[in-house]
Amino acid sequence: MKSFSELTQREILAIAIASEEEDNRIYATFAEELADRYPATAKVFHEMAAEEDGHRRQLLEIYQARFGSNLPAIRREDVKGFYSRRPTWFVKNLPLETIRHQAEAMEVDSQRFYVQAAAASQDVGVRKLLGDLAVVEKSHGEKANALSEAILTESARAEEGRTAHKFFVLQYVQPGLAGLMDGSVSTLAPLFAAAFATQNNWSTFLVGLAASLGAGISMAIAEALSDDGSITGRGAPFIRGAVCGLMTTAGGLGHSLPFLVPDSWPHAFWTATTIAGIVVFIELWAIAYIRARYMDTPFLKAVAQIVVGGAVVLAVGILIGGA
């Protein structure tokens, strides 16, 4: 790899041309990715892609005038200390804010490159063009905001807000809720069966830990493999799987941790069981609230489904353990 100070004028221009061409493709890919979910924002990125293509043509014209038509095979990644674009555009159903932050970072990186390139240039025409492009890249954030104001009408913003909320529910809330429900409810019977069968806190905790981790791993794999999000629009499968698995584990560990109360304490078993029962009560009501808040389920119906169902599972575990 070369350091920036070792680059020739020809190589600096070649890197700039390749960078503008790549940024044009990235913005066009963002626009294509957002077209169905956020059509107004997609139009903004189409405009930005067109601007990058204009910069590429300007750079190419001045390069051809000075060095001919053959471009050296060098990119910004070939220069020590220079940035490379994270391939986030390969990921389907990216959150809108992630794409916007990526675009902002791209403009900052490009502006920094042009400032350095202009300072290193000895050719007056090239130096002026690079300096002008540095100013343009610096103002791109304002340009993007101006395009947003012109294209993203109030109704378009409201529609995109509803779409973003729907995506958030599908990507995070739904798999997280499924995991929390499974972890909180499915581990109740084995945990309390072990508790009342052994009346030993440490043994009960180990059962709860094993059940929580096992359920978390199982749910994470099942969620990640359920679909890739390309048709359902539910987002990246690995993110959904991670969210589901973590919430499943958390749901099970919530009422397992109280059994860490040392067996040497007075009334240790009943102390741990009472705390675990309180945690279960909080977990079930929290699940009912989330279902009512995000899944449009009437609160009383959510309570009947979750709290009553969880209480039945808890009673089954106690009866089995006490038999």
C-alpha contacts under 8 A as a table, 3 or more apart, distances in Angstrom:
res1	aa1	res2	aa2	distance
1	M	78	D	5.34
1	M	79	V	5.57
1	M	80	K	6.04
2	K	6	E	6.22
2	K	7	L	7.07
2	K	78	D	6.65
2	K	79	V	4.99
2	K	80	K	5.87
3	S	6	E	5.46
3	S	7	L	7.06
3	S	79	V	5.52
3	S	80	K	4.96
3	S	81	G	7.64
4	F	7	L	5.49
4	F	79	V	6.21
4	F	80	K	6.89
5	S	120	A	7.76
7	L	10	R	7.99
7	L	11	E	5.87
7	L	12	I	6.31
8	T	11	E	5.13
8	T	12	I	6.27
9	Q	12	I	5.21
9	Q	13	L	6.37
9	Q	121	S	6.47
9	Q	122	Q	7.94
10	R	13	L	5.33
10	R	14	A	6.19
10	R	63	Y	7.42
10	R	67	F	7.04
10	R	72	P	7.88
11	E	14	A	4.91
11	E	15	I	6.11
11	E	72	P	6.58
11	E	74	I	6.96
12	I	15	I	5.21
12	I	16	A	6.24
12	I	117	A	6.70
13	L	16	A	4.99
13	L	17	I	6.16
13	L	59	L	6.94
13	L	63	Y	6.63
14	A	17	I	5.14
14	A	18	A	6.17
14	A	63	Y	7.83
14	A	71	L	6.02
14	A	72	P	6.33
14	A	73	A	7.86
14	A	74	I	6.85
14	A	75	R	7.57
15	I	18	A	5.13
15	I	19	S	5.96
15	I	74	I	6.13
15	I	75	R	4.99
15	I	76	R	5.76
16	A	19	S	5.04
16	A	20	E	6.19
16	A	56	R	7.82
16	A	59	L	7.37
17	I	20	E	5.29
17	I	21	E	6.20
17	I	56	R	5.32
17	I	59	L	6.06
17	I	60	L	6.51
18	A	21	E	5.09
18	A	22	E	6.12
18	A	56	R	7.94
18	A	75	R	6.43
19	S	22	E	5.10
19	S	23	D	6.06
19	S	75	R	7.29
19	S	76	R	7.18
20	E	23	D	5.08
20	E	24	N	6.02
20	E	52	E	5.54
20	E	53	D	6.72
20	E	55	H	6.65
20	E	56	R	5.37
21	E	24	N	5.11
21	E	25	R	6.43
21	E	52	E	7.09
21	E	53	D	6.53
21	E	56	R	6.25
22	E	25	R	5.14
22	E	26	I	6.19
23	D	26	I	4.94
23	D	27	Y	6.13
23	D	49	A	7.28
23	D	52	E	6.67
23	D	106	M	7.84
24	N	27	Y	5.33
24	N	28	A	6.14
24	N	48	M	7.66
24	N	49	A	4.50
24	N	50	A	7.04
24	N	51	E	7.93
24	N	52	E	5.20
24	N	53	D	5.90
25	R	28	A	5.01
25	R	29	T	6.04
25	R	49	A	7.07
26	I	29	T	5.01
26	I	30	F	6.19
26	I	49	A	7.83
26	I	89	W	6.81
27	Y	30	F	4.98
27	Y	31	A	6.15
27	Y	45	F	5.51
27	Y	46	H	6.75
27	Y	48	M	6.69
27	Y	49	A	5.10
27	Y	103	A	7.89
28	A	31	A	5.01
28	A	32	E	6.21
28	A	45	F	6.60
28	A	46	H	5.85
28	A	49	A	5.67
29	T	32	E	5.01
29	T	33	E	6.04
29	T	89	W	6.70
30	F	33	E	5.01
30	F	34	L	6.09
30	F	42	A	7.06
30	F	45	F	6.73
30	F	89	W	6.60
30	F	99	I	7.29
31	A	34	L	5.21
31	A	35	A	5.88
31	A	41	T	7.50
31	A	42	A	4.13
31	A	43	K	6.63
31	A	44	V	7.74
31	A	45	F	5.22
31	A	46	H	5.81
32	E	35	A	5.18
32	E	42	A	6.88
33	E	36	D	7.36
33	E	42	A	7.86
33	E	92	K	7.22
33	E	93	N	7.24
34	L	37	R	5.33
34	L	38	Y	5.08
34	L	39	P	6.28
34	L	41	T	7.14
34	L	42	A	5.27
35	A	38	Y	5.63
35	A	39	P	4.50
35	A	40	A	7.88
35	A	41	T	7.93
35	A	42	A	5.27
35	A	43	K	7.91
36	D	39	P	5.98
37	R	160	E	7.38
37	R	163	T	6.54
38	Y	41	T	5.51
38	Y	42	A	6.11
38	Y	160	E	5.68
38	Y	163	T	7.53
39	P	42	A	4.90
39	P	43	K	6.36
40	A	43	K	5.25
40	A	44	V	6.76
40	A	151	I	6.12
40	A	152	L	5.61
40	A	156	A	6.50
41	T	44	V	5.00
41	T	45	F	6.55
41	T	148	S	7.13
41	T	151	I	7.63
41	T	152	L	6.83
42	A	45	F	5.18
42	A	46	H	6.29
43	K	46	H	4.94
43	K	47	E	6.35
43	K	151	I	7.44
44	V	47	E	5.18
44	V	48	M	6.39
44	V	144	A	7.03
44	V	147	L	5.99
44	V	148	S	6.32
44	V	151	I	7.05
45	F	48	M	4.90
45	F	49	A	6.03
46	H	49	A	5.06
46	H	50	A	6.28
47	E	50	A	5.12
47	E	51	E	6.42
47	E	147	L	7.98
48	M	51	E	5.03
48	M	52	E	6.37
48	M	144	A	7.44
49	A	52	E	5.17
49	A	53	D	6.31
50	A	53	D	5.07
50	A	54	G	6.32
51	E	54	G	5.01
51	E	55	H	6.40
52	E	55	H	5.06
52	E	56	R	6.27
53	D	56	R	4.99
53	D	57	R	6.36
54	G	57	R	5.20
54	G	58	Q	6.39
55	H	58	Q	5.14
55	H	59	L	6.24
55	H	133	L	7.61
56	R	59	L	5.20
56	R	60	L	6.00
57	R	60	L	5.00
57	R	61	E	6.10
58	Q	61	E	5.30
58	Q	62	I	6.54
59	L	62	I	5.39
59	L	63	Y	6.09
59	L	129	L	7.84
60	L	63	Y	4.98
60	L	64	Q	6.04
61	E	64	Q	5.25
61	E	65	A	6.21
62	I	65	A	5.08
62	I	66	R	6.41
62	I	126	V	7.27
63	Y	66	R	5.33
63	Y	67	F	5.66
63	Y	68	G	6.78
63	Y	69	S	7.70
64	Q	67	F	5.31
64	Q	68	G	4.22
64	Q	69	S	5.24
65	A	68	G	6.22
67	F	70	N	7.63
74	I	78	D	6.39
75	R	78	D	5.46
75	R	79	V	7.46
76	R	79	V	5.52
76	R	82	F	6.13
76	R	83	Y	6.90
76	R	84	S	7.00
77	E	80	K	7.58
77	E	82	F	6.22
77	E	83	Y	6.48
77	E	84	S	5.61
78	D	82	F	7.92
79	V	82	F	5.69
83	Y	109	D	7.13
85	R	106	M	7.65
87	P	90	F	5.80
87	P	91	V	7.81
88	T	91	V	5.54
88	T	94	L	7.98
89	W	92	K	7.52
91	V	94	L	6.31
91	V	236	A	7.28
92	K	229	G	7.71
92	K	230	S	7.03
92	K	235	G	6.77
92	K	236	A	6.61
93	N	229	G	7.55
93	N	230	S	7.77
93	N	233	G	6.59
93	N	234	R	7.55
93	N	235	G	4.96
93	N	236	A	6.71
94	L	98	T	6.65
94	L	99	I	6.87
94	L	235	G	6.97
94	L	236	A	7.68
95	P	98	T	5.36
95	P	99	I	6.68
95	P	164	A	7.58
95	P	167	F	7.73
96	L	99	I	5.25
96	L	100	R	6.31
96	L	164	A	7.32
97	E	100	R	5.01
97	E	101	H	6.08
98	T	101	H	5.21
98	T	102	Q	6.15
99	I	102	Q	5.05
99	I	103	A	6.24
100	R	103	A	5.08
100	R	104	E	6.28
101	H	104	E	5.05
101	H	105	A	6.21
102	Q	105	A	5.14
102	Q	106	M	6.21
103	A	106	M	5.04
103	A	107	E	6.44
104	E	107	E	5.31
104	E	108	V	6.41
104	E	141	G	6.85
105	A	108	V	5.14
105	A	109	D	6.17
106	M	109	D	5.21
106	M	110	S	6.13
107	E	110	S	5.11
107	E	111	Q	6.07
107	E	137	E	5.64
107	E	138	K	6.87
107	E	140	H	6.78
107	E	141	G	7.52
108	V	111	Q	5.20
108	V	112	R	6.26
108	V	137	E	7.28
108	V	138	K	6.85
109	D	112	R	5.20
109	D	113	F	6.28
110	S	113	F	5.09
110	S	114	Y	6.30
110	S	134	A	7.41
110	S	137	E	6.52
111	Q	114	Y	5.27
111	Q	115	V	6.28
111	Q	133	L	7.51
111	Q	134	A	4.69
111	Q	135	V	7.23
111	Q	136	V	7.94
111	Q	137	E	5.10
111	Q	138	K	5.70
112	R	115	V	5.25
112	R	116	Q	6.43
112	R	134	A	7.28
113	F	116	Q	5.29
113	F	117	A	6.02
113	F	134	A	7.79
114	Y	117	A	4.88
114	Y	118	A	5.86
114	Y	130	L	5.53
114	Y	131	G	6.48
114	Y	133	L	6.63
114	Y	134	A	4.93
115	V	118	A	5.30
115	V	119	A	6.27
115	V	130	L	7.29
115	V	131	G	6.34
115	V	134	A	5.74
116	Q	119	A	5.16
116	Q	120	A	6.29
117	A	120	A	5.14
117	A	121	S	6.20
117	A	127	R	7.78
117	A	130	L	6.77
118	A	121	S	5.20
118	A	126	V	7.54
118	A	127	R	4.74
118	A	128	K	7.32
118	A	130	L	5.16
118	A	131	G	5.51
119	A	127	R	7.30
121	S	124	V	7.62
121	S	126	V	6.86
121	S	127	R	5.42
122	Q	126	V	7.93
122	Q	127	R	6.96
123	D	126	V	5.31
123	D	127	R	5.86
124	V	127	R	5.04
124	V	128	K	6.10
125	G	128	K	5.20
125	G	129	L	6.29
126	V	129	L	5.15
126	V	130	L	6.12
127	R	130	L	5.20
127	R	131	G	6.00
128	K	131	G	5.08
128	K	132	D	6.04
129	L	132	D	5.05
129	L	133	L	6.17
130	L	133	L	5.05
130	L	134	A	6.18
131	G	134	A	5.03
131	G	135	V	6.45
132	D	135	V	5.17
132	D	136	V	6.23
133	L	136	V	4.81
133	L	137	E	6.01
134	A	137	E	5.20
134	A	138	K	6.13
135	V	138	K	5.05
135	V	139	S	6.24
136	V	139	S	5.13
136	V	140	H	6.09
137	E	140	H	4.96
137	E	141	G	7.84
138	K	141	G	6.92
139	S	142	E	5.28
139	S	143	K	6.18
140	H	143	K	4.65
140	H	144	A	5.89
141	G	144	A	5.08
141	G	145	N	6.21
142	E	145	N	4.97
142	E	146	A	6.07
143	K	146	A	4.97
143	K	147	L	6.12
144	A	147	L	5.04
144	A	148	S	5.99
145	N	148	S	4.89
145	N	149	E	6.13
146	A	149	E	5.09
146	A	150	A	6.25
147	L	150	A	5.07
147	L	151	I	5.91
147	L	152	L	7.88
148	S	151	I	5.18
148	S	152	L	5.11
149	E	152	L	5.57
149	E	153	T	6.95
150	A	153	T	7.00
152	L	155	S	7.89
152	L	156	A	5.46
152	L	157	R	5.81
153	T	156	A	4.99
153	T	157	R	6.07
154	E	157	R	5.13
154	E	158	A	6.17
155	S	158	A	5.05
155	S	159	E	6.14
156	A	159	E	5.08
156	A	160	E	6.10
157	R	160	E	5.05
157	R	161	G	5.98
158	A	161	G	4.97
158	A	162	R	6.36
159	E	162	R	5.16
159	E	163	T	6.27
160	E	163	T	4.88
160	E	164	A	6.00
161	G	164	A	5.05
161	G	165	H	6.17
162	R	165	H	5.10
162	R	166	K	6.17
163	T	166	K	5.04
163	T	167	F	6.15
164	A	167	F	5.06
164	A	168	F	6.12
165	H	168	F	5.03
165	H	169	V	6.25
166	K	169	V	5.15
166	K	170	L	6.22
167	F	170	L	5.05
167	F	171	Q	5.84
167	F	233	G	7.55
167	F	234	R	6.78
167	F	235	G	7.55
168	F	171	Q	5.21
168	F	172	Y	5.66
168	F	173	V	6.67
169	V	172	Y	5.59
169	V	173	V	4.53
169	V	174	Q	5.70
169	V	294	Y	7.00
170	L	173	V	6.26
170	L	174	Q	5.38
170	L	175	P	7.35
170	L	233	G	7.84
170	L	234	R	5.08
170	L	235	G	7.37
171	Q	174	Q	6.77
171	Q	175	P	6.95
171	Q	234	R	5.31
171	Q	235	G	5.40
171	Q	236	A	7.56
171	Q	239	I	7.61
171	Q	240	R	5.93
172	Y	175	P	5.82
172	Y	176	G	5.80
172	Y	240	R	6.43
172	Y	243	V	6.59
173	V	176	G	5.06
173	V	177	L	5.75
173	V	294	Y	7.52
174	Q	177	L	5.17
174	Q	178	A	6.12
175	P	178	A	5.04
175	P	179	G	6.11
175	P	223	E	7.35
175	P	240	R	5.93
175	P	241	G	7.42
175	P	243	V	6.43
175	P	244	C	4.83
176	G	179	G	5.10
176	G	180	L	6.07
176	G	240	R	7.80
176	G	243	V	5.41
176	G	244	C	4.64
176	G	245	G	7.93
176	G	246	L	7.92
176	G	247	M	5.56
176	G	248	T	7.68
177	L	180	L	4.99
177	L	181	M	6.01
177	L	244	C	7.49
177	L	247	M	7.47
177	L	287	I	7.14
177	L	290	I	7.55
177	L	291	R	7.79
178	A	181	M	5.24
178	A	182	D	6.16
178	A	244	C	6.71
178	A	248	T	7.75
179	G	182	D	5.11
179	G	183	G	5.91
179	G	216	G	7.51
179	G	219	M	6.79
179	G	243	V	7.82
179	G	244	C	4.61
179	G	245	G	6.24
179	G	246	L	7.51
179	G	247	M	5.05
179	G	248	T	4.01
179	G	249	T	7.77
179	G	251	G	7.55
180	L	183	G	5.13
180	L	184	S	5.79
180	L	244	C	7.55
180	L	247	M	4.93
180	L	248	T	4.77
180	L	249	T	7.80
180	L	250	A	7.14
180	L	251	G	5.01
180	L	287	I	7.39
181	M	184	S	5.26
181	M	185	V	5.82
181	M	186	S	7.81
181	M	248	T	7.25
181	M	251	G	7.23
181	M	287	I	6.82
182	D	185	V	5.41
182	D	186	S	5.29
182	D	187	T	7.69
182	D	215	A	7.74
182	D	248	T	6.02
182	D	251	G	7.56
183	G	186	S	5.75
183	G	187	T	5.97
183	G	212	S	6.37
183	G	215	A	6.64
183	G	216	G	7.25
183	G	247	M	7.23
183	G	248	T	4.12
183	G	249	T	5.92
183	G	250	A	6.99
183	G	251	G	4.39
183	G	252	G	4.51
184	S	187	T	6.12
184	S	188	L	6.73
184	S	248	T	7.23
184	S	251	G	4.37
184	S	252	G	5.07
184	S	254	G	7.75
184	S	255	H	7.88
184	S	280	V	7.36
184	S	283	E	6.90
184	S	284	L	7.48
185	V	188	L	5.42
185	V	189	A	7.91
185	V	252	G	7.89
185	V	310	G	5.60
185	V	313	V	7.02
186	S	189	A	6.74
186	S	313	V	7.81
187	T	190	P	5.72
187	T	191	L	5.97
187	T	208	G	6.93
187	T	211	A	6.13
187	T	212	S	6.76
187	T	252	G	5.83
188	L	191	L	5.27
188	L	192	F	6.02
188	L	252	G	7.83
188	L	310	G	7.85
188	L	313	V	6.46
188	L	314	L	5.46
188	L	317	G	6.70
189	A	192	F	5.54
189	A	193	A	5.78
189	A	313	V	5.77
189	A	314	L	5.57
189	A	315	A	7.76
189	A	316	V	6.24
189	A	317	G	3.80
189	A	318	I	7.25
190	P	193	A	5.05
190	P	194	A	6.01
190	P	207	V	7.38
190	P	208	G	7.46
190	P	211	A	7.73
190	P	317	G	6.16
191	L	194	A	5.28
191	L	195	A	6.16
191	L	204	T	6.33
191	L	205	F	7.78
191	L	207	V	6.22
191	L	208	G	5.27
191	L	211	A	7.97
191	L	256	S	7.33
191	L	317	G	7.32
192	F	195	A	4.70
192	F	196	F	6.09
192	F	204	T	7.82
192	F	314	L	6.99
192	F	317	G	5.18
192	F	318	I	5.49
192	F	321	G	6.77
193	A	196	F	5.49
193	A	197	A	5.92
193	A	317	G	4.44
193	A	318	I	5.29
193	A	319	L	7.34
193	A	320	I	5.66
193	A	321	G	3.76
193	A	322	G	7.25
194	A	197	A	5.06
194	A	198	T	5.91
194	A	199	Q	7.62
194	A	203	S	7.68
194	A	204	T	5.53
194	A	207	V	7.07
194	A	321	G	5.98
195	A	198	T	5.58
195	A	199	Q	5.09
195	A	200	N	6.52
195	A	201	N	6.94
195	A	203	S	7.91
195	A	204	T	5.20
195	A	273	T	7.89
195	A	321	G	6.94
196	F	199	Q	5.20
196	F	318	I	6.31
196	F	321	G	4.70
196	F	322	G	5.38
197	A	320	I	7.97
197	A	321	G	4.35
197	A	322	G	5.72
197	A	323	A	7.77
198	T	203	S	7.48
198	T	204	T	7.52
199	Q	204	T	7.76
199	Q	269	F	6.04
200	N	203	S	5.58
200	N	204	T	6.18
200	N	263	D	6.74
200	N	269	F	6.67
201	N	204	T	5.05
201	N	205	F	6.07
201	N	259	F	4.82
201	N	260	L	6.41
201	N	261	V	6.74
201	N	262	P	6.99
201	N	263	D	6.00
201	N	268	A	7.47
201	N	269	F	6.07
201	N	272	A	7.31
202	W	205	F	5.05
202	W	206	L	6.32
202	W	259	F	6.42
202	W	260	L	6.25
202	W	262	P	7.45
202	W	263	D	7.27
203	S	206	L	5.19
203	S	207	V	6.41
204	T	207	V	5.13
204	T	208	G	6.23
204	T	256	S	7.70
204	T	259	F	6.55
205	F	208	G	4.99
205	F	209	L	5.98
205	F	256	S	5.50
205	F	257	L	6.70
205	F	259	F	5.24
205	F	260	L	6.42
206	L	209	L	5.01
206	L	210	A	6.07
207	V	210	A	5.22
207	V	211	A	6.07
208	G	211	A	5.08
208	G	212	S	5.96
208	G	252	G	6.83
208	G	253	L	6.81
208	G	256	S	5.13
209	L	212	S	5.15
209	L	213	L	6.10
209	L	252	G	7.56
209	L	253	L	6.43
209	L	256	S	6.68
210	A	213	L	5.36
210	A	214	G	5.87
211	A	214	G	5.17
211	A	215	A	5.94
211	A	252	G	7.27
212	S	215	A	5.23
212	S	216	G	5.98
212	S	248	T	6.95
212	S	249	T	4.78
212	S	250	A	7.49
212	S	251	G	7.54
212	S	252	G	4.64
212	S	253	L	6.01
213	L	216	G	4.98
213	L	217	I	6.15
213	L	249	T	5.57
214	G	217	I	5.35
214	G	218	S	6.13
215	A	218	S	5.07
215	A	219	M	5.95
215	A	245	G	7.72
215	A	248	T	6.54
215	A	249	T	6.76
216	G	219	M	5.26
216	G	220	A	6.02
216	G	244	C	7.44
216	G	245	G	4.27
216	G	246	L	6.28
216	G	247	M	7.49
216	G	248	T	4.85
216	G	249	T	4.69
217	I	220	A	5.18
217	I	221	I	6.28
217	I	245	G	5.86
218	S	221	I	5.39
218	S	222	A	6.15
218	S	245	G	7.51
219	M	222	A	5.01
219	M	223	E	5.94
219	M	241	G	7.31
219	M	244	C	6.39
219	M	245	G	5.45
219	M	248	T	7.14
220	A	223	E	5.29
220	A	224	A	6.09
220	A	240	R	7.78
220	A	241	G	4.23
220	A	242	A	5.82
220	A	243	V	7.60
220	A	244	C	5.54
220	A	245	G	4.14
220	A	246	L	7.78
221	I	224	A	5.20
221	I	225	L	6.08
221	I	241	G	6.27
221	I	245	G	7.86
222	A	225	L	5.30
222	A	226	S	5.89
222	A	241	G	7.43
223	E	226	S	5.10
223	E	227	D	7.66
223	E	237	P	7.16
223	E	240	R	6.56
223	E	241	G	4.92
223	E	244	C	6.94
224	A	227	D	6.86
224	A	228	D	7.49
224	A	237	P	4.54
224	A	238	F	5.39
224	A	239	I	7.80
224	A	240	R	6.28
224	A	241	G	4.41
224	A	242	A	7.92
225	L	228	D	7.19
225	L	237	P	7.05
226	S	237	P	7.98
227	D	230	S	7.85
227	D	232	T	7.87
227	D	237	P	6.82
228	D	231	I	7.73
228	D	234	R	7.93
228	D	235	G	7.43
228	D	236	A	6.57
228	D	237	P	5.35
229	G	232	T	5.18
229	G	233	G	4.81
229	G	234	R	4.71
229	G	235	G	4.95
229	G	236	A	6.17
229	G	237	P	6.56
230	S	233	G	5.68
230	S	234	R	7.69
230	S	235	G	7.58
234	R	237	P	7.89
235	G	239	I	7.73
235	G	240	R	7.34
236	A	239	I	5.50
236	A	240	R	6.46
237	P	240	R	5.10
237	P	241	G	5.96
238	F	241	G	4.94
238	F	242	A	6.01
239	I	242	A	5.12
239	I	243	V	6.13
240	R	243	V	5.15
240	R	244	C	6.02
241	G	244	C	5.13
241	G	245	G	5.93
242	A	245	G	5.15
242	A	246	L	5.99
243	V	246	L	5.34
243	V	247	M	6.12
244	C	247	M	5.32
244	C	248	T	6.05
245	G	248	T	5.11
245	G	249	T	6.22
246	L	249	T	5.19
246	L	250	A	6.07
247	M	250	A	4.91
247	M	251	G	5.95
248	T	251	G	5.14
248	T	252	G	6.43
249	T	252	G	5.28
249	T	253	L	6.05
250	A	253	L	5.08
250	A	254	G	5.95
251	G	254	G	5.42
251	G	255	H	7.58
251	G	283	E	7.51
252	G	255	H	6.21
252	G	256	S	6.46
253	L	256	S	4.73
253	L	257	L	5.82
254	G	257	L	5.95
254	G	258	P	7.88
254	G	276	A	7.86
254	G	279	V	6.66
254	G	280	V	7.73
255	H	258	P	6.20
255	H	259	F	8.00
255	H	275	I	7.96
255	H	276	A	4.73
255	H	277	G	7.36
255	H	279	V	5.69
255	H	280	V	6.08
256	S	259	F	5.81
256	S	260	L	7.83
256	S	276	A	6.98
257	L	260	L	5.59
257	L	276	A	7.82
258	P	261	V	6.09
258	P	272	A	5.05
258	P	273	T	7.32
258	P	275	I	6.05
258	P	276	A	5.57
259	F	262	P	7.78
259	F	269	F	7.70
259	F	272	A	5.07
259	F	273	T	7.22
259	F	276	A	7.57
260	L	272	A	7.59
261	V	265	W	7.54
261	V	268	A	6.34
261	V	269	F	7.94
261	V	271	T	7.74
261	V	272	A	5.99
262	P	265	W	5.78
262	P	268	A	6.54
263	D	266	P	7.89
263	D	268	A	5.35
263	D	269	F	7.00
264	S	268	A	6.92
265	W	268	A	5.03
267	H	270	W	5.61
267	H	271	T	6.11
268	A	271	T	5.14
268	A	272	A	6.14
269	F	272	A	5.31
269	F	273	T	6.05
270	W	273	T	4.94
270	W	274	T	5.90
271	T	274	T	5.27
271	T	275	I	6.31
272	A	275	I	5.23
272	A	276	A	6.05
273	T	276	A	5.01
273	T	277	G	6.05
274	T	277	G	5.07
274	T	278	I	6.36
275	I	278	I	5.14
275	I	279	V	6.26
276	A	279	V	5.00
276	A	280	V	6.13
277	G	280	V	5.05
277	G	281	F	6.26
278	I	281	F	5.08
278	I	282	I	6.35
279	V	282	I	5.12
279	V	283	E	6.09
280	V	283	E	5.03
280	V	284	L	6.13
281	F	284	L	5.40
281	F	285	W	6.32
281	F	307	V	7.75
282	I	285	W	5.31
282	I	286	A	6.03
283	E	286	A	5.07
283	E	287	I	6.22
284	L	287	I	5.14
284	L	288	A	6.27
284	L	306	I	6.15
284	L	307	V	5.32
284	L	310	G	7.00
285	W	288	A	4.97
285	W	289	Y	6.17
285	W	303	V	6.99
285	W	306	I	7.73
285	W	307	V	6.50
286	A	289	Y	5.06
286	A	290	I	6.23
287	I	290	I	5.14
287	I	291	R	6.18
287	I	306	I	7.16
288	A	291	R	5.20
288	A	292	A	6.24
288	A	299	F	6.76
288	A	302	A	4.93
288	A	303	V	5.32
288	A	306	I	6.12
288	A	307	V	7.32
289	Y	292	A	5.08
289	Y	293	R	5.94
289	Y	299	F	6.78
289	Y	302	A	7.53
290	I	293	R	4.92
290	I	294	Y	5.87
290	I	295	M	7.40
291	R	294	Y	5.60
291	R	295	M	4.92
291	R	296	D	6.82
291	R	297	T	5.82
291	R	299	F	7.71
291	R	302	A	6.45
292	A	295	M	5.80
292	A	296	D	5.35
292	A	297	T	4.53
292	A	298	P	5.60
292	A	299	F	5.06
292	A	302	A	6.47
293	R	296	D	6.29
293	R	297	T	7.54
294	Y	297	T	7.91
297	T	301	K	6.82
297	T	302	A	6.17
298	P	301	K	5.28
298	P	302	A	6.17
299	F	302	A	4.99
299	F	303	V	6.14
300	L	303	V	4.98
300	L	304	A	6.18
301	K	304	A	5.06
301	K	305	Q	6.15
302	A	305	Q	5.10
302	A	306	I	5.96
302	A	307	V	7.85
303	V	306	I	5.33
303	V	307	V	5.14
303	V	308	V	6.87
304	A	307	V	5.85
304	A	308	V	5.19
304	A	309	G	7.16
305	Q	308	V	6.04
305	Q	309	G	5.72
306	I	309	G	5.12
306	I	310	G	5.79
307	V	310	G	5.13
307	V	311	A	6.06
308	V	311	A	5.08
308	V	312	V	6.31
309	G	312	V	5.18
309	G	313	V	6.42
310	G	313	V	5.12
310	G	314	L	6.09
311	A	314	L	4.99
311	A	315	A	6.10
312	V	315	A	5.09
312	V	316	V	6.20
313	V	316	V	5.06
313	V	317	G	6.34
314	L	317	G	5.20
314	L	318	I	6.35
315	A	318	I	5.11
315	A	319	L	6.09
316	V	319	L	5.17
316	V	320	I	6.14
317	G	320	I	5.23
317	G	321	G	6.03
318	I	321	G	5.11
318	I	322	G	5.96
319	L	322	G	5.18
319	L	323	A	6.06
320	I	323	A	5.27
